[in-house]
């Protein structure tokens, strides 16, 4: 070659002067020869131009990426879009990808969907794109079912283990991905892949899907390539078919049958050879060769990047494998596969040179440089173009439902949650957001056990509570776990069962004024409790209500006078309504002593209306009181002038009060009604305390059927009003249907927490209906013992219904059990309630009328107005 070059050069130089035609040819020959000789010069120029061009493009792309914005989409609980809404969203995303300045390179013209799991939420859904497309992307076709707000940049802490992957479409490049239905949610496999993520271990998983509208010339070039490939395959197929046809023909001619036919003269004329017609290549149809690329509409290029990280070796790789398996759900003839190649045990992809640096640049700046096969139609991406829907089963992370911490007053124990990876953790709700709670389910299902665990946890955290249990079963169950020296001074037991050979009993005067109550509130509370227990109203028993209210007004005024005189032991009780109505001397002494204290209207009623009442008008008022007086326990409990029971003081001092009324008979219902109405009065009296100074208090009502039978309107009012005064009610019942309508409606309307154990489908249907029958009544009805479905309020939004295991005291509070100190706690609780022997209280109650008479005598004016007429006397 070297020896021929001088010879050719000499020949070119020896050519005569060229004319106007040969001159350009000579010049081109010289130029071609120079390029062949000095090839490195144009190659270096091309290389330098390419490098400079790439630098300029990267700089412009980086500048364009700095103007991107981010939106976070938060779906509501019942978000359930249809295909048309999702498709319209995809059109918006594709259109927004071009909202860039004219000088922006193509790699920066994209919209990015980010699916991120970092422990703050099961799967956060963000959209990042050009700042010019913010208005277009902020208004979604999903309407009010998805909340869109501007998102802040995300900054991740460095993790010790990081793995990266880029996905490319494998298989037939023109066939679509599998059409995944919307129910269950197409995002469910991705959610399941990150459901066991643990933020405390540094786990992080993020998926980024970039959408880009490609120029028409790129699509046209891709189509030309696909058509050329299809024609080439068709020609090869025709050639292969022709070879087989010729081989078949040759085989037939060489067969014995054909030769015998030829020799026998069966074939005459010609050469005797078969005429073989080679097959003609089939015409390639564009719609078959191009598939989904045949039409221009709604066709985009996509880039799919995945990054997983953790501080624990192996967790990031395992997470990436889970996500890879999740993307297989979208695969059909075309599927998502990790880009790269494998050599033995090693895999070379986005985590290794030379791809890693380009991956990190695209990840950091949001540039879209998709692989050549990654062409998809918007219909193929419907599962990724929207946030998780109602059909997606989301895991409960600690950020969604906090983990219970012992002795933390901000948390309220709810149960044991089993995560998808099998881990169990105690979950809680925030005490400030748990305003009212309702538990429903069959007897023995675990309602009371769960309430006791919650109450014990609240007590150890320093909270005050009232546990009202008509059957007293809860007290011995909770006793070992409350027997702590730090709690003994805060626990009081009001037990009306009076068991044992020497029963001890506390006392309470519902109309006593020694605790600083407001007189008219005490009268109203007692009269309303009486009317509620007996079913009175202004239509059925107007006269009885009037008589009772007038009698209570006088007795409360007597007690107020006694307290102001420093003689609270001389106060009247409910049992003194009878002498006030039937004993002329006692009534005269009381009215004369209170002449200056009673208002003119009250005095006029006693002077003008009372004498006109028939004798049988008092029986309806006195009969229930007679039943109370006939029972020694209720006589002793309500017959003391200055009982220690003070629920308002218990609220303000964080007391733990256990009240056991003793049954559900008529007398017990009246006691319960009095206690409930007094609680309502005490809570409403907190209006005199600034809101920030009100101490939270939690009443627990076991067996709501029994309690509401005595005071339905009172219990309903509690679920409506107590939130304002930081008193939060927890109610448990077996059947919602047996509760009075006002109570049932208030419970369902205002409950922050709804819980249900197993039961009949008809009994729990009222609860599951509030959950939209997800789960359905037949699922809840088959729960095992101590299993619950419940919904909670956390950070202002409803969580659940989620299945939990009810906490068992022997397991959850095993370290708190003090069985050897139960006797000491019971003695302390009775002492704190200022109990006394039953016979002693009964004797004192029987003598109390004489003490009231003795108190009224010195206060009677010197010139009484004369005896008051009375139509009925005993």
SVG drawing of the C-alpha trace seen along z (x, -y; Angstrom):
<svg xmlns="http://www.w3.org/2000/svg" viewBox="-108 -38 115 88">
<polyline fill="none" stroke="black" stroke-width="0.4" points="0.0,0.0 2.8,-2.4 4.6,-1.6 1.5,-2.3 0.8,-5.6 3.7,-7.6 2.9,-6.1 -0.8,-7.2 0.3,-10.6 2.6,-11.0 -0.2,-10.0 -2.5,-12.6 0.2,-15.2 1.0,-14.2 -2.5,-14.7 -2.9,-17.6 -4.7,-20.7 -8.3,-19.7 -11.1,-21.5 -14.2,-22.8 -15.7,-19.3 -12.7,-17.4 -11.6,-20.2 -14.2,-19.5 -13.5,-15.8 -9.8,-16.3 -10.6,-18.5 -12.8,-15.8 -10.2,-13.2 -7.6,-15.3 -10.0,-15.9 -10.9,-12.2 -7.2,-11.3 -6.4,-13.8 -9.2,-12.5 -8.0,-9.0 -4.4,-10.0 -5.3,-12.4 -8.4,-10.6 -7.5,-11.5 -8.1,-15.2 -11.8,-15.0 -12.3,-12.3 -10.9,-14.6 -13.0,-17.5 -16.1,-15.4 -15.2,-14.2 -14.6,-17.7 -17.8,-19.0 -19.8,-16.1 -18.2,-16.8 -18.9,-20.5 -22.5,-19.9 -23.1,-17.5 -21.7,-20.0 -23.9,-22.7 -27.0,-20.4 -26.3,-19.3 -25.8,-22.9 -29.1,-24.0 -30.9,-20.9 -29.6,-21.6 -30.8,-25.2 -34.2,-24.0 -34.4,-21.4 -33.8,-24.1 -37.2,-25.6 -39.2,-22.4 -42.0,-22.2 -43.4,-19.3 -47.0,-18.5 -48.1,-15.9 -51.4,-14.1 -53.3,-12.8 -56.3,-10.6 -59.4,-10.6 -60.5,-7.3 -63.2,-6.6 -61.1,-7.6 -62.3,-5.4 -61.7,-6.8 -62.8,-5.3 -60.7,-4.7 -61.8,-7.9 -60.6,-10.0 -57.3,-8.3 -56.8,-8.6 -57.5,-12.4 -54.9,-12.7 -52.4,-11.0 -53.2,-13.4 -52.6,-16.3 -49.2,-14.8 -48.2,-14.4 -49.2,-17.9 -47.5,-19.4 -44.2,-17.8 -43.8,-20.3 -44.4,-23.4 -40.7,-24.4 -38.8,-27.2 -37.9,-26.7 -34.3,-26.4 -34.7,-23.5 -33.2,-20.2 -35.5,-17.3 -34.2,-15.4 -35.5,-18.1 -39.0,-18.1 -40.7,-15.5 -43.1,-14.9 -42.0,-12.6 -44.3,-10.5 -42.6,-9.6 -43.8,-6.7 -42.0,-6.9 -42.0,-4.8 -39.8,-6.1 -41.9,-5.3 -43.9,-8.6 -46.7,-7.1 -47.4,-3.7 -46.8,-5.1 -46.4,-8.9 -47.5,-10.0 -45.8,-13.0 -45.7,-14.6 -42.8,-16.8 -42.6,-18.7 -42.0,-22.1 -43.0,-25.1 -45.1,-26.2 -47.3,-23.2 -48.2,-23.7 -51.6,-25.2 -52.4,-22.4 -51.3,-19.7 -52.9,-21.2 -56.5,-20.8 -57.0,-17.0 -59.9,-15.1 -60.2,-13.4 -62.0,-16.4 -62.3,-16.7 -61.5,-13.1 -57.7,-13.9 -56.1,-16.8 -53.3,-18.5 -50.8,-20.7 -47.4,-22.1 -44.7,-19.8 -41.4,-20.7 -38.1,-19.2 -37.2,-15.9 -33.8,-15.5 -32.6,-12.0 -30.0,-11.2 -27.1,-9.0 -27.7,-5.3 -25.0,-2.7 -26.6,-0.3 -28.0,-1.7 -29.0,0.3 -30.3,-1.2 -32.1,0.2 -33.4,-1.0 -36.2,0.9 -36.6,1.5 -39.4,3.1 -38.5,6.6 -40.3,9.0 -42.2,7.8 -41.6,4.0 -44.9,3.2 -47.2,5.2 -48.8,3.4 -48.4,4.3 -51.0,6.4 -54.3,4.6 -54.4,4.7 -57.9,4.1 -58.5,1.3 -59.9,3.6 -57.8,4.7 -55.6,1.6 -52.7,2.0 -50.5,0.4 -51.2,3.2 -48.1,5.2 -45.9,2.2 -47.5,1.4 -47.1,5.0 -43.4,4.8 -42.8,2.0 -45.3,2.9 -42.6,4.3 -40.4,1.2 -38.8,0.1 -37.8,-3.5 -35.8,-2.9 -33.5,-0.7 -33.1,-3.4 -35.2,-1.6 -36.2,-3.6 -37.7,-2.7 -38.6,-5.0 -39.9,-4.5 -39.7,-7.3 -41.6,-7.2 -40.8,-9.9 -43.2,-10.6 -42.0,-12.4 -43.6,-13.4 -41.1,-12.6 -40.8,-14.6 -42.5,-13.1 -39.3,-12.6 -38.1,-10.3 -41.3,-8.3 -41.1,-8.2 -37.5,-6.9 -38.6,-4.2 -41.4,-3.2 -39.1,-2.9 -36.8,-0.7 -39.6,1.5 -41.0,1.8 -37.5,2.7 -37.1,5.3 -40.5,6.7 -39.7,7.0 -36.4,8.5 -38.0,11.1 -40.6,11.8 -37.9,12.3 -36.0,14.7 -39.2,16.5 -39.9,16.8 -36.4,18.1 -36.7,20.6 -40.0,21.8 -38.6,22.1 -35.8,24.3 -38.2,26.5 -40.4,26.7 -37.4,27.7 -36.3,30.3 -39.9,31.7 -40.0,31.9 -36.6,33.6 -37.6,36.0 -40.7,37.0 -38.8,37.5 -36.3,39.7 -39.0,41.8 -39.6,45.4 -43.2,44.7 -42.5,41.9 -39.8,43.9 -42.1,46.9 -44.8,44.6 -42.2,43.1 -41.0,46.5 -44.5,47.8 -45.2,45.0 -47.5,43.3 -45.8,40.0 -45.2,39.2 -43.6,36.4 -41.3,33.7 -38.2,34.3 -40.1,35.9 -39.1,33.3 -41.6,31.6 -42.2,27.9 -41.5,26.2 -42.8,22.6 -40.9,20.8 -43.2,18.8 -43.4,15.1 -42.7,13.0 -45.9,11.9 -46.8,8.2 -46.1,6.5 -49.1,4.7 -48.2,1.5 -50.7,2.0 -49.3,5.5 -45.7,4.5 -46.1,1.3 -48.6,2.5 -49.1,-0.2 -46.8,-2.5 -49.1,-2.7 -51.0,-5.7 -49.6,-9.0 -52.3,-9.7 -51.4,-9.4 -48.0,-7.8 -45.2,-8.6 -41.7,-7.5 -41.1,-6.5 -38.1,-6.1 -38.5,-3.9 -35.9,-4.2 -35.9,-2.5 -33.7,-3.1 -33.7,-1.2 -31.6,-1.9 -31.1,-0.7 -28.6,-0.8 -28.7,3.0 -26.9,5.1 -29.1,7.2 -32.4,5.3 -32.0,2.9 -31.3,5.8 -34.2,7.8 -36.5,4.8 -35.4,4.3 -36.1,7.9 -39.6,7.5 -40.2,4.4 -39.0,6.3 -41.5,9.1 -44.2,6.4 -43.6,5.1 -44.1,8.5 -47.8,8.0 -47.8,5.6 -46.1,8.0 -47.6,9.8 -46.0,10.2 -44.1,7.1 -42.8,6.8 -40.6,4.7 -37.1,6.0 -34.0,4.7 -31.6,3.1 -28.1,4.6 -26.5,8.0 -25.5,10.8 -22.2,12.7 -22.3,15.6 -23.1,14.3 -22.4,10.7 -24.9,8.3 -23.8,5.2 -26.4,2.5 -27.2,-0.9 -25.1,-0.1 -21.9,0.3 -19.7,-1.5 -20.4,-2.9 -24.1,-3.2 -24.0,-4.4 -22.9,-7.9 -25.5,-8.5 -28.2,-7.0 -27.3,-9.3 -27.3,-12.4 -30.8,-11.6 -32.0,-10.7 -30.7,-14.0 -31.7,-16.3 -34.9,-14.6 -33.6,-14.2 -35.4,-11.7 -33.3,-9.7 -35.4,-6.5 -34.1,-3.4 -35.2,-3.1 -37.8,-0.3 -39.7,-2.3 -42.6,-3.5 -46.0,-3.0 -49.5,-4.3 -51.3,-6.1 -53.8,-3.2 -50.9,-0.9 -50.0,-3.2 -53.4,-3.6 -52.2,-1.8 -49.4,-4.3 -51.2,-7.5 -53.2,-7.9 -52.7,-7.6 -53.8,-4.5 -57.5,-4.0 -60.1,-2.5 -59.3,0.9 -55.7,0.7 -54.9,2.3 -52.4,0.0 -50.3,1.1 -50.4,-0.8 -47.0,-2.4 -46.1,-4.0 -46.6,-7.3 -50.2,-6.4 -51.0,-4.6 -48.5,-5.4 -46.9,-2.7 -48.1,-2.6 -45.6,-3.8 -46.1,-3.0 -46.6,-6.0 -47.1,-8.3 -50.1,-10.5 -50.4,-11.5 -51.2,-8.0 -54.2,-5.7 -53.8,-2.0 -55.9,-0.4 -54.6,3.1 -52.0,5.3 -51.5,4.8 -50.0,7.6 -48.0,6.1 -47.8,8.0 -44.3,9.3 -45.7,10.9 -44.3,8.4 -46.7,7.4 -46.8,4.1 -49.0,2.3 -50.8,-0.5 -52.4,-3.6 -54.4,-6.6 -53.7,-10.1 -55.5,-10.9 -56.3,-14.4 -58.1,-13.1 -59.9,-10.1 -63.0,-12.1 -65.6,-9.3 -65.2,-5.6 -67.8,-2.8 -67.2,0.9 -69.8,3.4 -69.7,7.2 -71.0,10.3 -70.4,11.2 -67.0,12.5 -65.5,11.2 -63.0,8.9 -64.7,5.5 -64.2,5.0 -60.7,6.5 -59.7,4.0 -61.3,1.1 -59.6,2.2 -56.2,2.3 -56.8,-1.2 -57.9,-2.5 -55.0,-0.9 -52.5,-2.4 -54.2,-5.8 -54.0,-5.6 -50.3,-4.7 -49.7,-7.7 -51.2,-10.0 -54.7,-10.3 -58.0,-10.5 -60.9,-8.2 -64.3,-6.9 -65.1,-3.3 -68.8,-2.7 -69.5,1.1 -72.9,2.3 -71.7,5.8 -68.4,5.1 -66.5,7.8 -64.0,5.2 -62.7,4.2 -61.1,7.5 -59.7,8.0 -58.0,4.6 -56.9,4.7 -53.5,6.4 -52.4,4.0 -53.4,0.9 -51.7,2.0 -48.9,-0.5 -47.8,-2.9 -47.9,-5.8 -51.6,-5.1 -53.0,-4.1 -53.6,-7.7 -55.6,-8.4 -58.0,-5.4 -61.4,-5.4 -64.0,-2.6 -67.7,-3.3 -69.2,0.2 -72.9,0.6 -72.8,4.4 -72.1,4.4 -70.7,7.9 -69.0,9.7 -69.9,10.0 -68.9,6.3 -69.6,4.3 -68.0,0.9 -69.9,-1.7 -69.2,-5.2 -71.9,-7.9 -73.2,-10.7 -75.8,-13.4 -77.1,-14.3 -78.6,-17.6 -75.7,-18.4 -74.2,-21.9 -71.0,-21.4 -68.9,-21.0 -69.7,-24.5 -72.3,-23.5 -74.7,-25.9 -78.2,-25.5 -80.3,-25.6 -77.9,-23.2 -78.3,-20.7 -82.1,-21.0 -82.1,-20.5 -79.7,-17.6 -81.6,-15.7 -85.1,-16.3 -83.9,-15.4 -82.3,-12.1 -85.5,-11.3 -87.6,-12.0 -85.2,-10.1 -85.3,-6.9 -89.1,-7.0 -89.9,-8.1 -91.5,-11.4 -91.9,-14.3 -94.1,-17.4 -96.8,-15.4 -96.9,-12.2 -96.2,-13.6 -96.3,-17.4 -97.6,-17.6 -95.2,-15.1 -92.3,-17.0 -93.6,-20.3 -94.0,-18.8 -90.5,-17.2 -88.8,-20.4 -90.5,-22.5 -89.5,-20.1 -85.9,-19.9 -85.7,-23.7 -86.7,-24.0 -84.3,-21.2 -81.4,-22.6 -82.0,-26.0 -82.0,-24.4 -78.6,-22.8 -77.2,-26.0 -78.2,-27.7 -76.7,-25.0 -73.4,-25.1 -73.2,-28.9 -73.8,-28.5 -70.8,-26.1 -73.0,-23.1 -72.8,-20.8 -73.7,-17.8 -77.2,-19.2 -78.1,-19.1 -81.2,-17.4 -81.2,-14.4 -83.5,-13.0 -85.3,-11.1 -86.5,-14.3 -88.8,-15.0 -91.4,-12.8 -91.6,-14.8 -91.5,-18.0 -94.6,-17.0 -96.4,-15.2 -95.2,-16.6 -96.9,-20.0 -94.5,-20.9 -91.4,-20.1 -92.7,-21.9 -93.7,-25.0 -90.3,-25.1 -88.5,-24.8 -90.5,-27.4 -90.4,-29.9 -86.6,-29.5 -86.1,-30.1 -88.4,-33.1 -85.6,-35.4 -83.9,-32.9 -86.7,-31.6 -87.9,-33.8 -91.4,-35.2 -92.6,-32.8 -91.5,-29.7 -93.1,-31.1 -96.3,-31.8 -96.5,-28.2 -96.2,-26.8 -98.8,-29.2 -101.4,-29.0 -100.9,-25.9 -99.6,-23.3 -102.8,-23.5 -105.0,-22.7 -103.2,-19.4 -105.2,-16.2 -103.8,-13.6 -103.0,-11.1 -100.8,-13.7 -97.7,-12.8 -97.7,-9.0 -96.0,-9.1 -93.2,-11.2 -92.9,-9.3 -93.1,-5.7 -89.6,-5.6 -88.1,-7.3 -89.8,-4.7 -88.1,-2.0 -84.8,-3.6 -85.4,-4.0 -86.4,-0.3 -83.1,1.0 -80.4,0.6 -77.5,0.0 -79.2,-2.8 -80.6,-4.2 -77.1,-4.4 -75.5,-5.6 -77.9,-8.5 -78.9,-9.2 -75.8,-11.0 -75.7,-14.8 -72.2,-15.4 -71.0,-12.4 -67.4,-12.4 -68.3,-11.5 -67.4,-14.4 -66.9,-13.7 -66.0,-17.3 -63.1,-17.2 -62.1,-13.8 -61.8,-15.2 -59.7,-18.1 -57.3,-16.0 -56.9,-13.1 -58.6,-10.6 -59.3,-7.0 -62.9,-6.3 -64.5,-2.8 -68.3,-2.9 -70.3,0.3 -74.0,-0.5 -74.9,3.0 -77.5,4.2 -80.1,3.2 -83.4,3.2 -85.7,0.2 -83.8,-1.0 -80.4,-0.5 -81.6,-2.4 -82.6,-5.3 -79.2,-5.4 -77.5,-5.1 -79.6,-7.9 -78.6,-10.1 -74.9,-9.4 -75.1,-10.0 -76.9,-13.2 -74.5,-14.4 -71.6,-13.6 -73.3,-15.7 -73.8,-18.6 -70.2,-18.3 -68.7,-18.3 -70.8,-21.3 -69.7,-23.2 -66.2,-23.2 -67.1,-26.2 -65.8,-28.2 -62.3,-26.9 -60.3,-28.2 -60.0,-25.6 -56.2,-25.2 -56.5,-24.5 -59.1,-21.7 -57.6,-18.4 -58.6,-15.6 -60.8,-12.9 -62.2,-9.6 -65.4,-8.0 -65.7,-4.3 -69.3,-2.9 -69.5,0.8 -72.9,2.4 -74.4,-0.7 -77.7,1.1 -78.1,1.1 -76.9,-2.4 -78.9,-4.0 -82.0,-2.2 -81.8,-4.5 -80.7,-7.7 -80.9,-7.6 -81.1,-11.4 -78.3,-12.0 -75.9,-9.5 -76.8,-11.0 -76.0,-14.5 -72.6,-13.2 -71.6,-12.1 -72.7,-15.4 -71.3,-17.9 -68.4,-16.4 -65.8,-17.1 -66.0,-20.8 -64.9,-20.2 -62.1,-17.7 -64.1,-14.7 -64.0,-11.8 -66.5,-8.9 -65.9,-5.3 -68.9,-3.1 -69.3,0.7 -72.5,2.6 -73.5,5.9 -76.3,4.6 -76.6,1.2 -80.2,1.9 -81.2,2.2 -79.9,-1.3 -82.4,-4.1 -82.5,-6.0 -81.0,-9.3 -78.0,-7.4 -77.4,-5.3 -77.5,-8.2 -75.1,-10.3 -72.7,-7.3 -72.4,-6.7 -72.3,-10.4 -69.6,-11.5 -67.5,-8.4 -63.8,-9.0 -63.2,-5.2 -65.6,-2.5 -64.7,1.1 -66.5,4.4 -65.7,7.9 -67.5,11.0 -71.3,11.2 -74.4,11.8 -74.5,10.2 -77.6,8.3 -76.1,6.9 -72.9,5.6 -74.4,4.4 -74.9,1.0 -71.1,0.7 -70.0,2.1 -72.5,-0.1 -70.5,-3.1 -67.4,-1.5 -69.2,-1.1 -69.5,2.7 -65.7,3.0 -65.3,5.4 -68.8,6.9 -70.8,8.1 -70.2,11.8 -66.4,11.2 -66.7,9.5 -69.1,12.1 -66.5,14.8 -63.7,13.1 -61.9,15.1 -62.1,14.1 -60.2,10.9 -60.1,10.0 -61.5,6.6 -62.1,4.5 -61.8,0.8 -61.6,-2.6 -59.7,-5.5 -59.1,-9.1 -55.4,-10.0 -54.2,-13.5 -57.7,-14.5 -58.4,-11.6 -60.0,-8.2 -57.7,-5.2 -59.1,-1.7 -61.2,0.3 -58.2,2.4 -58.1,5.8 -56.3,5.8 -56.0,8.2 -57.4,6.9 -54.7,6.4 -54.8,9.1 -53.9,7.7 -51.8,10.7 -49.6,10.2 -49.4,6.5 -49.2,5.4 -47.4,8.4 -44.7,6.2 -47.2,4.0 -48.9,6.9 -48.7,6.6 -50.9,9.4 -49.4,9.2 -50.5,5.6 -54.2,6.0 -55.4,6.2 -53.6,3.0 -55.0,1.3 -58.5,2.3 -58.2,0.9 -56.7,-2.3 -59.5,-2.7 -62.1,-2.3 -60.3,-4.7 -60.0,-7.2 -63.8,-6.9 -64.3,-7.5 -66.3,-4.4 -67.9,-3.4 -69.7,-0.3 -73.1,0.2 -75.0,0.3 -73.3,-2.9 -74.4,-4.7 -77.9,-3.3 -78.2,-4.6 -76.9,-8.0 -79.4,-8.2 -82.3,-7.4 -81.4,-10.2 -80.7,-12.8 -84.3,-14.2 -84.0,-15.2 -80.7,-17.0 -82.4,-18.9 -85.3,-19.8 -82.9,-21.0 -81.1,-23.2 -84.3,-24.7 -85.8,-25.6 -83.3,-28.4 -83.7,-29.9 -87.5,-30.2 -88.6,-33.9 -90.0,-35.1 -93.4,-35.9 -94.2,-33.0 -96.9,-33.4 -99.0,-30.7 -99.3,-27.1 -99.6,-26.2 -102.6,-24.1 -101.8,-20.7 -104.3,-18.3 -102.4,-15.1 -100.7,-14.1 -99.5,-10.9"/>
</svg>
